[in-house]
Amino acid sequence: MRGQISRLTSAFLLFILIAGIMACAATMYGVPEDQWNRMTDSERQAAVERYNERMRLREIERQREAEREAREAEIRAAEARRQEMLRHERIEAIYRGEAGQYGDLIRVTIQGGEVRIARRHRNYHPVSFKIADGERKKVQVIHDEGKYGTYEDLEVLYADGVLYIDTYDTDTRGSLRIVYEPKWKAGTSYGPFRTESKLQFRNVQVAVEIIPHLHKKRY
């Protein structure tokens, strides 16, 4: 019995939906078709004019909304460019020793084990690089194979005392994370690591060392 009632209810709702669609479709310039058929020519002309005016005002509103969204997008883009410029200037100043604080410039060395290069795990040349707080960079990890060698880009981010290794664009999920420690001053090794990130580390060692602050030359 309940199943039969449910089927009847569903059929009734479907009928109402179809009737509603047909009712919405059967209009002339926003006027129901049966009413339109009873209208005089002057009434129809007035209905057409009212309909056209509504469409005109709707189009004006649509254009205003599009212009407002475009202005807001332009403002956001300009602010993003400004923030990126400030970030870049701060990173450059950290390298010059004119900004930041102790620990904002570090050296990272990655070696040992295997990484995924060209769709399979391979040995690779150790890599060592400097990175400043707020900086995101790409480092080539190379497997010396064939005439030109084979490599992958390793993406790295250092932000707010956390070193993210093997990120993907702005996504740090799945990356290897190493948090600042005072013992970075003398250099600290971590690992071996095994990850499921892009390069899929296998038994990889990572060493981190703070570069003394306020040196007067670019590293």
N, C-alpha and C positions, 0 to 999 in steps of 0.2 A: 504493500500500500504506500509506504513512504517513497519507494522508488518511482511509483506511478505519479505521485504528487510532485516529486522533484522534476520528472520529465515534463509534466504539464506546466509547472512554473517556468521552466527553462524555455518552453515553446512560447509561453505568453510573453516573457521578457524579450525573446527574439522578435516576436511580432511587433511589440512596442518600438523596439529599436529600428526595425525596417520601416515602420510607419513614420517614425520621427525623421529618418533620413529622407524618405519620400516627401514629407511635408516641407523639409528644409530645401529640398531641391526644386519643388514646384513653386517657384516665385518668379516674379517679373519685376526687376529693379527694386527688390526688397519687399514687394507686395505679393501676397498669396495669389496664385494664378486664378482661382475662382473669383476673388475680389477684383482682380485686374480686368477680368472679362466683363464685369458689371460697370466698370468706370467709363466716364465720358472721355473724349479726346483731350479736353482741357485738364481733366483730373489726371489722366495718364501723363500729360506733358509736365504737370506739376510734380508728379511722383518721380519722373525721370530726372528733373532738375534737382529735386531733393536728394535723390540717390547719387547723382554726379557730385553734388556738393559734399556729401558725406565721404565719398571716395577721394575727393580732392583734399579735404581736411585730414583724412586718414593718411594720405600720401605725404602731406606736409609734416604730420607728426612722425611718420616713419623716417623721413629724411632728417628731421631734427634729432631723433633718437640715434640714427646712424652717425650723424655729425658729432653728437655728444660722446658716443662710444669711441669714435675716432680720435677726438681731442683727448679723452682720458687715456687711450692707448698710447698716444704720442707723449703725454706727460709721464706715464709709467716707463716708457722706453727711454725718455730723456733722463729720468731719475736713475734707471738701471745703468745707463752709460756713465752718469756722474759717479755713482757708487763704484763702478768698475774702474774708472779712472783713479779715484781716490785709493782703492785697494792696490792698484798697480803702483801708484806713487809711493805708498807706504812700503810695499815690498822692496822697491828700488832703494828707498831710504834705509831699510833694514840691512840690505846688502852693503850699503855705504857706511853703515854704523852710525846713522844719524837719526834713527827712530827705533821704536821697540824696546825690548828689555832682554835681560839675560835669558837665553833659552829660545829666543825667537828665530835663531838661525842655527840649523843643525846639519850635520853630514850623515847620510844614510848609505850603508853598504849592504848589498844583497849578493849572496854567493852560496854555492853548494846546492846539492840536490838537482831537481829537474823542474822545468816549467813547460806549460803547453804552448808550443810554437808551431804554427802551420798545421793545426789539427792533431798533433800528437806530442807527447812529452819528450823533451830533449834536454841534453846538457846545454849549458849556456855560459857565456863569458860573464864573470862577476861585474856588477855595476856599482858605481859610487857617485853620489851627487849631493849637492847642497840644496836645501829648500828652506824658505822663510815662512813665518807664521802668516796664514791667509793665502799662501801660494798653492796653486794647482799646476802640476806639470806632467809632461809625458817623457818617459825615458825608454830608449830602445833597448830591448833585451835580445841579444843576438846569439844565434846558433850558427857557427861557422861551417856551413854545409854548401857544397857546390861552388860555382864560380863567384857568385855575388853574395852568398850567405843568406840566411833566413832570420827574420826577426819579428817580434811583436812589440807594440807600444804598451808599456806599463804605465798606468795612470796613478799618480800619487797626490795626496792632499795633506797639508799640515795646517790644522786650525785649532786654536784654543787649547794647545797642549796635547792634541791627539794627532798621531800620525796614522793616516789611512793609506794602505798600500793595496794596489790593484782595485781601484774604484772603477765605476763605469759612468762617464759624463759627470753628472752631479749626484749620482746615486752611490752612497757608501755602504749600502746593504751587501753583505757577503764579503766585504773587503777585510783585509787583515788590519786590526787596530792595535796600536801600541801607545799607551798613555805616558805622558811625561813623568820622569822620575829624576830626583836630584842626582842620582848616580850616572846620569847621562854626561855629567861634567867630565868624568874620566873615561867615558865610553862604555857602553853596555851591549852585550850580545843576547839575542833572543832566538829561540827555536830549538830543534828543527820544527818548521811549520808545515802543515798540510792543509790546504784550503780548497773550497769549491767555487772560488771566484773565477774571473775570466782566464787567468793564466794557470790556475789550478796548481799551486805550489805543492811540491813533494819534497820533504826533508830540506827545506830552504832555511838558511840562517840569515838573520837581519841584525846588523849592528848600528847603533845610534850614538852619536857624539855631539855635544854642544860646541859650536864655534864661538870662541870668546867674543863678546860684544864690543862695539865701538872701535873696531879696526878702521883705519883710514883708507883702506883700499877695497875695491870690489873683489869678492871671491868668485 
